Amino acid sequence: MKKVLTLLILFSFTAVFAESFENFEEWLKDNQGKFARCRPTFDGNEYTLCDQTKIEKAELLKLFRMAPEQLLLYLNKDKKIKIERPCTQDNSRPFCVPPQARSMFAEMKALHGQFLPLENTILIHDQATTGSIVHEYLHFLQFNNPNMVWGKRYKSERIQIQKELLQKLDSLIIQTQAIEKDPNANKAQLKPLLDEAVAISLKIKSFSLWQDLIDERNLFLLYLQFGKDFGASAQDLALARKNMGFICKRKDINPLINEECELYPIIHEGQNFREEIQKLIKKVDPLERQLELQAFLDGAPEISSSDDLSAIATKLSEYIFEKNGIQADNSSNSRLVESNILPHTVVKSKKGHCVGLSTIYLLLAEKLSLKASLIRIPNHVFIELCRNEICRYIETLRKGQIVAKDFYQKNFIANPESLKGSFYFQPLSKANEFLSSIYLSLGYIAGHQKEYDLAEKYYRQSIDDDRRFPDAYSNLAAIYSAQHKNNLALTYLKIALEVFPNHAPSLLNMCILLFQDGQKDKALEFANKAIQADPTQVAAYQVKAQIHEEKKETKKLLIDYLSILAINPHKCQIIEKALQLPLGPKHKIKLEKDLANQQKTGSCQ
């Protein structure tokens, strides 16, 4: 009886919570247009944000007159907000904590802070301006705002729901791990837990739209519309303008505020990519001093205002490949070499993979205040360099050759149509977006070396830096599969396919996982989806061939073998298997001839 009672209590909590989330989500969607049209207002005495948070002009004037140190003391003493900042040398200053005390310190940019509402705490770097500190104080006011907007206390209710979602997700993970570790546990219990974990993860992710549209956008607009009146500095206004540009870059937000976004185009200068790369290198190689990389950047070529875009691209490429003697590593295992990925080792070893070479292009572009973006496509990245709405595309594996954009669709993508609706081929200009690709590559290397814990760490960091791509989810699933944690693998493949349903590697991984689980019909379904997304997927045809062989479906098996050989004619074992099947004379003669040639030249695979 006790067990039944416990289950009923848990179910009741889940049902009530689900209803709370759905009601809040429905309210957000119903009022989306109102939030998108709303801007901060001023009535002569106080400013009102779109969530009905209010602050008097006199208070803002007072805050902006304070130096950062004075403002932190004021917020702590008078507003009762806890302050923490990382200190490595002078620990006698107020609010110092060890940098390792908070993982968020490593993720925060130098000029930014973070308000933790459930702890009533502001985390802040020493370099933060008065405007950045005030920004976090405004988040404090938003969270504590007693005024309703269209029937809800927006921020406090949203954060409470997010808190419950995270608690529920943590509980599900603990239960899942306990079942995974218990050899006597009924593994069938995992599926409903993992399905619920996927659903909750997607709900948590969905809040980022509202956070940017309502919370952050309102504060940036407050600064941009009224900042000069209450004392915001030019640096604060520039930072607000840049961050407003990033919000406008979101494809799910831009259509809602398109006219507004035309006023605040993305500013690419001052991305602090160098600073973020320094942090990454310190994590991977704590003793590295990065002197060679700094010397490389200090020697960057001079760019004249009279240079056209092609001339600028050529100067960068000549500096990298000719003057510094760096080479593109086009070998089959280039992506398995860590020194090919990290920029300091690319400069040292004079050799790099597309990720490492693209990174040094981006660092040079930032150094020279050029507008450069990274573009991701499956299994490759390249550089977009723009000026005055004109762009050039740089292929790093061809010594910086300038190519047309359709070069990649013709040479790298088997089915370009399959990528529609994804973020592939979209220019990425934020530091975290660049870092996501680097961590993805590091995870791939660690996984290949069977350092599974390290691979998981890197893939999770890649996901944290940019959740819009399926690659890290899919690769993380492969890491779990290699450790026979198939339920976790299935969970992350589901997330990958939620992020992008046509992702060929995820479809292939799902096909393989289902085949290993004995679900042959479902495996066939995903094999066909994988082939539709990428017709060159040999592994998908191989799974189909195994299933058709077991079912003794000879005609289908022969089609699978011939499809594999059309993609890769060097697979001698497949030729031999095909020759054992009933063949027409022409097919048989051709295959026998091909096999003899492959064996003679030693080109069998």
C-alpha positions as CSV (number, residue, x, y, z in Angstrom):
1,M,0.0,0.0,0.0
2,K,2.9,2.4,0.8
3,K,4.4,1.9,-2.7
4,V,1.1,2.7,-4.4
5,L,0.7,5.8,-2.3
6,T,4.2,7.0,-3.2
7,L,3.5,6.5,-6.9
8,L,0.3,8.4,-6.7
9,I,2.0,11.3,-5.0
10,L,4.7,11.4,-7.6
11,F,2.1,11.3,-10.4
12,S,0.1,14.0,-8.8
13,F,3.1,16.3,-8.6
14,T,4.1,15.6,-12.2
15,A,0.6,16.2,-13.5
16,V,0.2,19.5,-11.6
17,F,3.6,20.6,-12.7
18,A,3.0,19.7,-16.4
19,E,-0.3,21.7,-16.3
20,S,1.6,24.7,-14.8
21,F,4.2,24.6,-17.6
22,E,1.6,24.2,-20.3
23,N,-0.5,27.1,-19.0
24,F,2.6,29.3,-18.8
25,E,3.8,28.3,-22.2
26,E,0.3,28.9,-23.7
27,W,0.3,32.4,-22.0
28,L,3.7,33.2,-23.5
29,K,2.6,32.2,-27.0
30,D,-0.7,34.1,-26.7
31,N,1.2,37.2,-25.7
32,Q,4.2,36.8,-28.0
33,G,3.1,39.6,-30.4
34,K,2.5,42.0,-27.5
35,F,6.0,41.3,-26.1
36,A,7.6,41.7,-29.5
37,R,5.9,45.1,-30.1
38,C,6.5,46.3,-26.6
39,R,9.5,48.6,-25.8
40,P,10.6,50.3,-22.6
41,T,8.8,53.5,-21.8
42,F,9.5,56.7,-19.8
43,D,6.8,58.8,-18.1
44,G,9.1,61.6,-16.9
45,N,10.0,60.0,-13.6
46,E,10.5,56.3,-14.1
47,Y,11.2,53.7,-16.8
48,T,8.9,50.7,-17.3
49,L,10.0,47.5,-19.0
50,C,7.7,45.2,-20.9
51,D,7.3,42.9,-17.9
52,Q,6.1,45.9,-15.9
53,T,9.4,46.2,-14.0
54,K,9.9,49.8,-13.0
55,I,12.9,51.9,-12.0
56,E,13.1,55.6,-11.3
57,K,15.4,57.7,-13.5
58,A,16.8,59.3,-10.3
59,E,18.0,55.8,-9.1
60,L,19.6,55.1,-12.5
61,L,21.4,58.4,-12.5
62,K,22.7,57.7,-9.0
63,L,23.9,54.2,-9.9
64,F,25.7,55.3,-13.1
65,R,27.6,58.0,-11.1
66,M,29.2,55.3,-9.0
67,A,32.5,53.6,-9.9
68,P,32.2,49.8,-10.2
69,E,33.8,49.1,-6.8
70,Q,31.5,51.6,-5.1
71,L,28.4,50.2,-6.9
72,L,29.1,46.6,-5.8
73,L,29.4,47.7,-2.1
74,Y,26.1,49.6,-2.5
75,L,24.2,46.7,-4.0
76,N,25.6,44.4,-1.3
77,K,24.9,46.7,1.7
78,D,21.8,48.6,0.7
79,K,20.0,46.1,-1.6
80,K,21.1,42.9,0.2
81,I,22.4,41.2,-2.9
82,K,25.3,38.8,-2.5
83,I,28.3,39.6,-4.7
84,E,31.0,37.1,-5.9
85,R,33.9,37.8,-8.2
86,P,36.9,35.6,-9.1
87,C,40.2,36.7,-7.6
88,T,43.6,35.0,-8.2
89,Q,46.1,37.5,-6.7
90,D,44.7,40.2,-4.4
91,N,42.3,38.3,-2.3
92,S,41.9,41.1,0.2
93,R,39.3,42.9,-2.0
94,P,35.6,42.6,-1.1
95,F,33.6,39.7,-2.6
96,C,36.6,37.6,-3.7
97,V,36.1,33.9,-4.2
98,P,38.5,31.4,-5.8
99,P,37.9,31.2,-9.6
100,Q,37.3,27.4,-9.4
101,A,34.4,28.0,-6.9
102,R,32.1,28.7,-9.8
103,S,32.3,27.0,-13.2
104,M,30.3,30.0,-14.5
105,F,33.3,32.3,-14.1
106,A,35.1,30.5,-16.9
107,E,32.1,30.9,-19.2
108,M,31.4,34.6,-18.4
109,K,33.0,37.2,-20.7
110,A,35.2,39.8,-19.1
111,L,32.6,42.6,-19.4
112,H,29.6,40.6,-18.5
113,G,28.1,39.3,-15.2
114,Q,25.3,37.0,-14.2
115,F,22.5,37.3,-11.7
116,L,21.5,34.0,-10.0
117,P,17.9,34.7,-8.8
118,L,17.5,31.6,-6.7
119,E,20.7,32.5,-4.8
120,N,20.1,36.3,-4.9
121,T,23.7,36.6,-6.1
122,I,25.5,38.6,-8.8
123,L,28.6,37.0,-10.3
124,I,30.9,39.7,-11.9
125,H,34.4,39.9,-13.4
126,D,36.8,42.7,-12.2
127,Q,36.8,44.2,-15.7
128,A,33.0,44.7,-15.7
129,T,31.8,48.3,-16.2
130,T,29.3,50.1,-14.1
131,G,26.8,49.6,-16.9
132,S,27.3,45.8,-16.8
133,I,26.7,45.7,-13.0
134,V,23.6,47.8,-13.4
135,H,22.4,45.4,-16.1
136,E,22.6,42.5,-13.5
137,Y,20.8,44.7,-10.9
138,L,18.0,45.2,-13.4
139,H,17.7,41.5,-13.6
140,F,17.4,41.4,-9.8
141,L,14.5,44.0,-10.1
142,Q,12.8,41.9,-12.8
143,F,12.9,38.8,-10.7
144,N,11.5,40.7,-7.7
145,N,9.0,42.7,-9.7
146,P,5.5,42.5,-7.9
147,N,3.6,43.9,-10.9
148,M,1.7,41.6,-13.2
149,V,1.8,41.8,-17.0
150,W,-1.3,40.4,-18.7
151,G,-2.0,38.2,-15.6
152,K,1.5,36.9,-14.8
153,R,4.6,37.9,-12.9
154,Y,6.6,36.9,-15.9
155,K,10.2,36.5,-14.6
156,S,9.6,35.1,-11.2
157,E,7.0,32.6,-12.5
158,R,9.3,31.5,-15.4
159,I,12.3,31.0,-13.1
160,Q,10.2,28.9,-10.7
161,I,9.1,26.7,-13.6
162,Q,12.7,26.4,-14.9
163,K,13.8,25.4,-11.4
164,E,11.2,22.7,-11.2
165,L,12.2,21.4,-14.6
166,L,15.8,21.2,-13.6
167,Q,15.0,19.4,-10.4
168,K,12.9,16.9,-12.3
169,L,15.6,16.4,-14.9
170,D,18.2,15.8,-12.1
171,S,15.9,13.3,-10.5
172,L,15.4,11.4,-13.8
173,I,19.2,11.3,-14.4
174,I,19.8,9.9,-10.9
175,Q,17.2,7.3,-11.4
176,T,18.6,6.4,-14.9
177,Q,22.1,6.1,-13.6
178,A,21.0,3.9,-10.7
179,I,19.3,1.5,-13.1
180,E,22.2,1.5,-15.5
181,K,24.6,0.6,-12.7
182,D,22.4,-2.1,-11.2
183,P,22.9,-5.4,-13.0
184,N,19.7,-6.8,-11.6
185,A,17.5,-3.9,-12.5
186,N,14.8,-4.2,-15.1
187,K,16.2,-2.2,-18.0
188,A,12.7,-1.7,-19.5
189,Q,12.2,0.9,-16.8
190,L,14.8,3.1,-18.6
191,K,12.7,4.0,-21.7
192,P,10.0,6.0,-20.0
193,L,12.5,7.8,-17.8
194,L,14.7,8.7,-20.8
195,D,11.7,9.8,-22.9
196,E,10.7,12.1,-20.2
197,A,14.3,13.4,-19.8
198,V,14.3,14.3,-23.5
199,A,10.9,16.0,-23.3
200,I,12.1,18.1,-20.3
201,S,15.4,19.0,-22.0
202,L,13.5,20.4,-24.9
203,K,11.2,22.4,-22.6
204,I,14.2,23.9,-20.8
205,K,15.7,24.8,-24.2
206,S,12.4,26.5,-25.3
207,F,12.8,29.2,-22.6
208,S,15.9,30.7,-24.3
209,L,13.6,32.4,-26.9
210,W,11.6,34.1,-24.2
211,Q,14.6,35.0,-22.2
212,D,16.2,36.8,-25.2
213,L,12.9,38.3,-26.5
214,I,11.7,39.7,-23.1
215,D,14.4,39.8,-20.5
216,E,17.6,40.7,-22.3
217,R,16.1,42.6,-25.3
218,N,14.3,44.9,-22.9
219,L,17.4,45.8,-21.0
220,F,19.4,46.4,-24.2
221,L,16.6,48.6,-25.6
222,L,16.5,50.5,-22.3
223,Y,20.2,51.4,-22.7
224,L,19.9,52.1,-26.4
225,Q,16.8,54.3,-26.2
226,F,17.4,56.2,-22.9
227,G,21.0,55.4,-21.9
228,K,22.4,58.8,-22.7
229,D,19.8,60.3,-20.4
230,F,20.7,58.3,-17.3
231,G,24.5,58.3,-17.8
232,A,25.4,55.0,-19.6
233,S,28.9,55.2,-21.1
234,A,29.8,54.8,-24.7
235,Q,31.2,51.4,-23.9
236,D,28.0,50.3,-22.3
237,L,26.0,51.5,-25.3
238,A,28.3,49.7,-27.7
239,L,28.0,46.5,-25.7
240,A,24.2,46.8,-25.7
241,R,24.1,47.5,-29.4
242,K,26.3,44.4,-30.1
243,N,24.2,42.1,-27.9
244,M,21.0,43.4,-29.5
245,G,22.5,42.4,-32.8
246,F,23.0,38.9,-31.6
247,I,19.4,38.7,-30.5
248,C,18.3,39.9,-33.9
249,K,20.4,37.2,-35.5
250,R,18.1,34.5,-34.0
251,K,15.9,33.1,-36.8
252,D,13.1,32.5,-34.3
253,I,13.1,36.1,-33.0
254,N,14.1,38.2,-36.0
255,P,10.8,38.0,-37.9
256,L,9.0,39.2,-34.7
257,I,11.1,42.4,-34.4
258,N,12.4,42.8,-37.9
259,E,12.0,46.6,-38.1
260,E,13.7,47.0,-34.7
261,C,16.6,44.8,-35.9
262,E,17.3,47.0,-38.9
263,L,18.3,49.7,-36.4
264,Y,20.8,47.4,-34.6
265,P,22.8,45.3,-37.1
266,I,25.3,42.9,-35.7
267,I,28.6,44.4,-34.8
268,H,31.4,42.0,-35.3
269,E,34.3,44.0,-33.9
270,G,35.4,43.3,-30.3
271,Q,34.2,39.7,-30.1
272,N,36.9,38.8,-27.5
273,F,37.5,35.6,-29.4
274,R,41.2,35.8,-28.5
275,E,40.2,35.9,-24.8
276,E,37.9,32.9,-25.1
277,I,40.6,30.9,-27.0
278,Q,43.1,31.7,-24.3
279,K,40.7,30.1,-21.7
280,L,40.1,27.1,-23.9
281,I,43.8,26.5,-24.3
282,K,44.4,26.8,-20.6
283,K,41.8,24.1,-20.0
284,V,43.3,21.7,-22.4
285,D,47.0,22.6,-21.8
286,P,47.4,24.5,-18.5
287,L,51.2,25.0,-18.9
288,E,51.0,26.4,-22.4
289,R,52.1,30.1,-22.5
290,Q,50.9,30.8,-26.0
291,L,53.9,32.9,-26.9
292,E,54.1,31.6,-30.5
293,L,50.5,32.3,-31.1
294,Q,50.8,35.8,-29.7
295,A,53.8,36.5,-31.9
296,F,51.9,35.2,-34.9
297,L,49.0,37.6,-34.2
298,D,51.4,40.5,-33.5
299,G,52.9,40.0,-37.0
300,A,49.5,40.2,-38.8
301,P,49.7,41.9,-42.2
302,E,48.7,45.5,-42.6
303,I,45.3,46.1,-44.2
304,S,44.7,49.3,-46.1
305,S,41.3,51.0,-46.5
306,S,41.8,50.9,-50.2
307,D,42.2,47.1,-50.3
308,D,39.2,45.3,-51.8
309,L,37.8,42.2,-50.1
310,S,39.6,39.7,-52.4
311,A,43.0,41.5,-51.7
312,I,42.4,41.3,-47.9
313,A,41.6,37.6,-48.2
314,T,44.7,37.1,-50.2
315,K,46.9,39.0,-47.7
316,L,45.6,36.8,-44.8
317,S,46.2,33.6,-46.8
318,E,49.7,34.6,-47.9
319,Y,50.6,35.5,-44.3
320,I,49.4,32.1,-43.0
321,F,50.6,29.8,-45.8
322,E,53.5,31.6,-47.4
323,K,55.1,33.8,-44.7
324,N,54.5,31.4,-41.8
325,G,54.8,28.2,-43.8
326,I,51.6,26.6,-42.4
327,Q,50.2,23.8,-44.4
328,A,46.8,22.2,-44.6
329,D,46.7,18.6,-43.4
330,N,44.5,16.9,-46.0
331,S,45.4,13.4,-44.8
332,S,42.6,10.9,-43.9
333,N,43.4,11.1,-40.2
334,S,43.9,14.9,-40.0
335,R,40.9,15.3,-37.7
336,L,42.4,12.8,-35.2
337,V,45.4,15.0,-34.4
338,E,44.9,17.4,-31.6
339,S,47.7,19.7,-32.8
340,N,45.8,20.2,-36.0
341,I,42.8,21.6,-34.1
342,L,44.1,24.1,-31.5
343,P,45.5,27.4,-32.9
344,H,48.7,27.6,-30.8
345,T,49.7,24.1,-31.9
346,V,48.8,24.8,-35.6
347,V,51.2,27.8,-35.5
348,K,53.9,25.7,-33.8
349,S,53.6,22.5,-35.9
350,K,53.0,24.5,-39.1
351,K,50.0,22.2,-40.0
352,G,46.3,22.3,-39.4
353,H,42.9,20.7,-40.1
354,C,40.0,23.0,-41.3
355,V,38.9,23.8,-37.7
356,G,42.4,24.8,-36.6
357,L,43.1,26.8,-39.8
358,S,39.7,28.5,-39.6
359,T,40.4,29.5,-36.0
360,I,43.6,31.3,-36.9
361,Y,41.8,33.1,-39.7
362,L,39.2,34.3,-37.2
363,L,41.8,35.4,-34.7
364,L,43.6,37.4,-37.4
365,A,40.3,38.9,-38.5
366,E,39.5,40.0,-35.0
367,K,43.0,41.5,-34.6
368,L,42.5,43.5,-37.8
369,S,38.8,44.4,-37.0
370,L,37.6,42.6,-40.0
371,K,34.1,41.1,-40.3
372,A,34.6,37.3,-40.4
373,S,32.3,34.4,-39.6
374,L,32.7,30.7,-39.3
375,I,30.3,28.6,-41.5
376,R,29.6,25.0,-40.4
377,I,28.5,22.2,-42.7
378,P,28.6,18.5,-41.9
379,N,32.2,17.4,-41.3
380,H,33.7,20.7,-42.4
381,V,34.0,24.4,-41.6
382,F,35.1,27.4,-43.7
383,I,35.4,31.2,-43.4
384,E,33.2,34.0,-44.7
385,L,34.8,37.4,-44.9
386,C,32.5,40.4,-45.6
387,R,32.7,44.1,-46.1
388,N,29.9,46.4,-47.2
389,E,27.4,43.5,-47.9
390,I,30.0,41.8,-50.2
391,C,31.3,38.4,-49.0
392,R,34.1,36.1,-49.9
393,Y,34.4,32.4,-48.9
394,I,37.8,31.1,-48.0
395,E,38.7,27.4,-48.3
396,T,41.4,26.8,-45.7
397,L,42.3,23.3,-47.0
398,R,43.2,24.8,-50.4
399,K,45.7,27.3,-49.0
400,G,43.0,30.0,-48.6
401,Q,41.6,29.8,-52.0
402,I,38.6,32.1,-52.6
403,V,35.7,29.9,-53.7
404,A,32.0,30.4,-54.6
405,K,29.5,29.4,-51.9
406,D,28.1,26.7,-54.1
407,F,31.6,25.1,-54.2
408,Y,30.6,23.5,-50.9
409,Q,27.2,22.3,-52.1
410,K,28.9,20.7,-55.1
411,N,31.9,19.2,-53.4
412,F,30.9,18.4,-49.8
413,I,27.2,17.8,-49.7
414,A,25.6,14.8,-51.3
415,N,22.1,16.1,-51.0
416,P,22.0,19.9,-50.3
417,E,18.2,19.8,-50.1
418,S,18.5,17.7,-46.9
419,L,20.1,20.6,-45.1
420,K,17.2,23.1,-45.5
421,G,15.9,24.3,-42.2
422,S,19.2,23.7,-40.4
423,F,21.8,26.1,-39.2
424,Y,24.4,24.7,-41.6
425,F,25.6,27.3,-44.1
426,Q,24.7,30.1,-41.7
427,P,27.5,32.6,-40.7
428,L,28.5,32.2,-37.0
429,S,30.0,35.2,-35.5
430,K,29.9,34.7,-31.7
431,A,32.9,33.4,-29.7
432,N,30.9,30.5,-28.2
433,E,29.8,29.4,-31.7
434,F,33.4,29.1,-32.7
435,L,34.3,27.3,-29.6
436,S,31.5,24.8,-30.1
437,S,33.2,23.5,-33.3
438,I,36.6,23.3,-31.5
439,Y,35.1,21.3,-28.6
440,L,33.3,19.0,-31.1
441,S,36.7,18.2,-32.8
442,L,38.4,17.6,-29.4
443,G,35.6,15.3,-28.4
444,Y,36.0,13.3,-31.6
445,I,39.7,12.9,-31.0
446,A,39.1,11.8,-27.3
447,G,36.4,9.3,-28.4
448,H,38.7,7.8,-31.1
449,Q,41.3,7.3,-28.4
450,K,38.6,5.7,-26.2
451,E,39.0,8.4,-23.5
452,Y,35.3,8.3,-23.1
453,D,35.0,10.5,-20.0
454,L,37.0,13.2,-21.7
455,A,35.0,12.9,-24.9
456,E,31.8,13.2,-23.0
457,K,33.1,16.4,-21.3
458,Y,34.1,18.0,-24.6
459,Y,30.9,17.1,-26.4
460,R,28.8,18.5,-23.5
461,Q,30.8,21.7,-23.7
462,S,30.2,21.8,-27.4
463,I,26.5,21.5,-26.8
464,D,26.5,24.2,-24.1
465,D,28.3,26.6,-26.4
466,D,25.8,26.1,-29.3
467,R,22.7,23.9,-29.0
468,R,21.5,24.5,-32.6
469,F,23.5,21.7,-34.2
470,P,22.9,18.0,-33.9
471,D,26.5,16.8,-34.3
472,A,27.6,16.8,-30.6
473,Y,24.4,15.1,-29.5
474,S,24.9,12.4,-32.1
475,N,28.6,11.9,-31.3
476,L,27.8,11.8,-27.6
477,A,25.3,9.0,-28.3
478,A,28.1,7.1,-30.1
479,I,30.3,7.5,-27.0
480,Y,27.5,6.0,-24.8
481,S,26.9,3.2,-27.3
482,A,30.6,2.3,-27.2
483,Q,30.2,1.9,-23.4
484,H,27.0,-0.3,-23.9
485,K,24.9,2.5,-22.4
486,N,22.3,2.1,-25.2
487,N,19.5,3.8,-23.5
488,L,21.5,7.0,-23.0
489,A,22.6,6.7,-26.6
490,L,19.0,6.5,-27.7
491,T,18.1,9.5,-25.7
492,Y,20.8,11.7,-27.2
493,L,20.0,10.5,-30.7
494,K,16.4,11.5,-30.2
495,I,17.5,15.0,-29.1
496,A,19.8,15.2,-32.1
497,L,16.9,14.4,-34.4
498,E,14.7,16.9,-32.6
499,V,17.3,19.5,-33.3
500,F,17.6,18.6,-37.0
501,P,15.5,15.7,-38.3
502,N,17.5,15.2,-41.5
503,H,20.9,14.9,-39.8
504,A,22.4,11.9,-41.8
505,P,24.9,10.7,-39.1
506,S,22.2,10.7,-36.4
507,L,19.8,8.8,-38.7
508,L,22.7,6.3,-39.4
509,N,23.5,6.0,-35.7
510,M,19.9,5.4,-34.9
511,C,19.7,2.7,-37.6
512,I,22.8,1.0,-36.2
513,L,21.5,1.2,-32.6
514,L,18.1,-0.3,-33.5
515,F,19.8,-3.0,-35.5
516,Q,22.0,-4.0,-32.6
517,D,18.8,-4.0,-30.4
518,G,17.2,-6.5,-32.8
519,Q,14.6,-4.0,-34.1
520,K,15.3,-4.9,-37.8
521,D,12.2,-3.2,-39.4
522,K,12.8,0.1,-37.6
523,A,16.5,-0.2,-38.4
524,L,15.6,-0.5,-42.1
525,E,13.3,2.6,-41.8
526,F,16.2,4.7,-40.4
527,A,18.7,3.3,-42.9
528,N,16.5,4.5,-45.8
529,K,16.1,7.9,-44.1
530,A,19.9,8.1,-43.7
531,I,20.4,7.3,-47.4
532,Q,17.8,9.8,-48.4
533,A,19.6,12.5,-46.4
534,D,23.0,11.4,-47.7
535,P,23.1,8.9,-50.6
536,T,26.8,8.1,-49.9
537,Q,26.1,6.4,-46.6
538,V,27.9,3.1,-47.2
539,A,27.2,2.0,-43.6
540,A,23.5,2.4,-44.0
541,Y,23.6,0.1,-47.1
542,Q,25.7,-2.4,-45.1
543,V,23.0,-2.6,-42.4
544,K,20.3,-3.0,-45.0
545,A,22.4,-5.8,-46.6
546,Q,22.7,-7.7,-43.3
547,I,19.0,-7.5,-42.7
548,H,18.2,-8.6,-46.2
549,E,20.7,-11.4,-46.0
550,E,19.1,-12.7,-42.8
551,K,15.6,-12.5,-44.4
552,K,17.0,-14.3,-47.5
553,E,15.8,-11.4,-49.7
554,T,18.3,-12.0,-52.5
555,K,17.2,-9.4,-55.0
556,K,17.3,-6.6,-52.3
557,L,20.6,-7.9,-51.0
558,L,22.1,-7.6,-54.5
559,I,20.8,-4.0,-54.9
560,D,22.5,-3.2,-51.5
561,Y,25.8,-4.6,-52.6
562,L,25.7,-2.9,-56.0
563,S,24.8,0.4,-54.3
564,I,27.8,0.1,-52.0
565,L,30.1,-0.6,-54.9
566,A,28.8,2.4,-56.8
567,I,29.9,4.5,-53.9
568,N,33.2,2.7,-53.2
569,P,34.3,0.2,-55.9
570,H,37.3,-0.9,-53.8
571,K,35.4,-3.0,-51.3
572,C,36.6,-6.4,-52.5
573,Q,34.7,-8.4,-49.8
574,I,31.4,-6.9,-51.1
575,I,32.4,-7.8,-54.7
576,E,33.1,-11.4,-53.6
577,K,29.7,-11.6,-51.8
578,A,27.9,-10.2,-54.8
579,L,29.5,-12.8,-57.1
580,Q,27.9,-15.5,-54.9
581,L,24.4,-14.2,-55.8
582,P,22.5,-14.9,-59.0
583,L,23.8,-12.4,-61.5
584,G,23.3,-11.6,-65.1
585,P,26.3,-12.2,-67.4
586,K,27.2,-8.6,-67.9
587,H,27.2,-7.8,-64.1
588,K,29.1,-11.0,-63.4
589,I,31.9,-10.3,-66.0
590,K,32.2,-6.7,-64.8
591,L,32.5,-7.6,-61.1
592,E,35.0,-10.4,-61.8
593,K,37.1,-7.9,-63.8
594,D,36.8,-5.3,-61.1
595,L,37.9,-7.7,-58.4
596,A,40.9,-8.9,-60.4
597,N,42.0,-5.3,-61.0
598,Q,41.6,-4.4,-57.4
599,Q,43.6,-7.4,-56.2
600,K,46.3,-6.8,-58.8
601,T,46.8,-3.2,-57.9
602,G,46.5,-3.8,-54.1
603,S,43.6,-1.3,-53.8
604,C,41.2,-3.5,-52.0
605,Q,39.6,-2.0,-48.8
